[in-house]
Every structure is written in C-alpha cells, then in structure tokens.
Amino acid sequence: MINQILNKNPSFFNYKIWFWSTALLGLTLIILVPPFHSPDEFNHFYKAYHIADRPKNIFSWV
C-alpha cells in the first residue's frame, strides 16, 4: 500500500511525513520546556513588552 501512495504522489507523502514529525517534535518541546523556564525567556518577554508599550507616533519621543 505504501508503494502505491509513493508512486501516485511522492511529494505529498513527503510533506505529510514532514508535517507530522515536526508537529510531534513541537508538542514534545512544548511539554518538556514549561513557560519562562529557559534562561533568557523573561528578557525576551520584557523587551517585547517595551516595544509594544512605546508611543504609536514615531516622532513623539524626539
């Protein structure tokens, strides 16, 4: 059966394998590394907060 699928559309089968393998790896990493437990994650969050909190008008700080 696998040979029939590969012979009909091999590129689709490769995308399917890639999708499921990356989805499995991503879910595994989400489960193994809880939020704010990597060494510099808080710094990234803090910088993103400051970028989002700056004034909307670019010339207001001049």
Order of alpha helices (4+ residues) and beta strands (2+ residues): alpha-alpha-alpha
